[in-house]
Amino acid sequence: MLDGVDFAVDFTGNVAASIAFLVEEFRRGRFPIDKLERWYKVKDFEKAFEDVHAGRVVKAVLDWTD
């Protein structure tokens, strides 16, 4: 998902600088924050599991509403 790029951010220090760094990396196309979380209807839980397992998304969130 990140093409072999690892990010390690320490939120115990300067949080503002860490967030600014991640925002800048997103703007450069190097931190796909939009791929970290994806919503799925609960009926699609198997697709959610597959996407996490395949590395297409980091966190699958199940929507239990109609």
N, C-alpha and C positions, 0 to 999 in steps of 0.2 A: 504494500500500500504506500509506503514512503520510499520505495526504491532504494532500500539499504541505508537510509539516513536515520540516525538516531538523535533524539532530542532529550536532553536531561535538563530540567529546569528546577532550581532550588527555590521553593516558595518560603523558606525560612529566613531569607535575607531580604533583598530589595524586590518586593513583589511587583512594584510598578515597572521596574526595568525588565523583569522576566516576562510580564504580559506584553510590554512594548516589543520585546524581542520576538515573541510568538506572533504578534500581529504583523510585524514587518516580514517575517518568514512566510506568513500566509499571503501577504500582498505580492511577494516574489514568486509565489507558486510552489514554495518548498515545504509548506506545512498545510496539508489538506484538512483543515479543521472541519470542513463540511462532510468529510468522510468518517469522522470519528463516531458520530451518532446517527442512527437512522431509526425512524418510527415505522412500525408494522402493526397492522390489525392483528388481534390475537389469533384469528383464524389462519394467519400466515406465519405462525410461530416456526414451522419447519423451514420456511424460506429464511427467516431471521437467523435460525441456528446455522443453516448452510452458509449464509453470508459471513457470519462471525468466524466460522471454521475455515472458510476460504480466504479470510483476511480482507474482505471487501468493506467491512465495517468493524469498528472496535467495540461499540456498545449498541446492541439492538434493544430498543425500547418497545414494549408491547402496549398497544392502545386498546384498552378494555371497553371503550365506549362503542355505541352502535354506529 
